[in-house]
């Protein structure tokens, strides 16, 4: 894993260059947090993390992520409230695949708009320059589920950060975790010094909830409020941070974690 970190940091530095800047999508989950930490290690303050509040986050999530990234990991973070845009566009949409496309498109549009704003604010300073790159915490399972490679294989489902991306994008993608599985990302997060309570944080996927439930997201407001409440109670009651993960299942069968890295 130490070798992976060194090689990936060198690859990012060569790709971005000495003055290049990167905007990054973060959600508070382990994947995007590990990717953001790795990017910050590579290029420092030239990395701009962005959390988009899509109206489907867990209770007090925006503030929690802000504290974690800025105060504990020293990562430059901007929080954007785009909840009205997301929920309005999802109104009346019931087909899950269509919802994925809408979510992916709105995320990219928000990041591209913010990238232009950051570049405009930095004009005339030592940090001047366009932002060409978008960091995503895409994992290998996201890729293989979203894309049919060859033969009789079919797309399982489109992830909003892979197959759900719009065809026309001004930003180029950097995905340092693209060939890793979830358990490997957790190991990497620990190596990078990310606190255990974040590395093993229980998943809370409101985007997934919006896609899998029938009806439109605005019509499910009460259900989302209930899920937010239950999730907050789970944390306060000290329930396990991770249940049913690939890591725990592999460990229970073999007696040790995946040692591929």
Secondary structure, DSSP 4 states (H G I P E B T S, - for coil): -HHHHHHHHHHHHHHH-SS-EEEEEE-SSHHHHHHHHHHHHHHGGGEEEEEEE-S-PPTTHHHHHHIIIIIIS---EEEEE-HHHHHHHHTT---HHHHHHHHHHHHHHHHHHHHHHHHHHTTTSTT-S-EEEEE----HHHHHHH---STT-------TTTTTS-S--SSEEE-TTTT--HHHHHHHHHHTT--HHHHTPPP--HHHHHHHSSS-TGGGHHHHHHHHHHHHHHHHTT--S--S-HHHHHHHHHSS-----
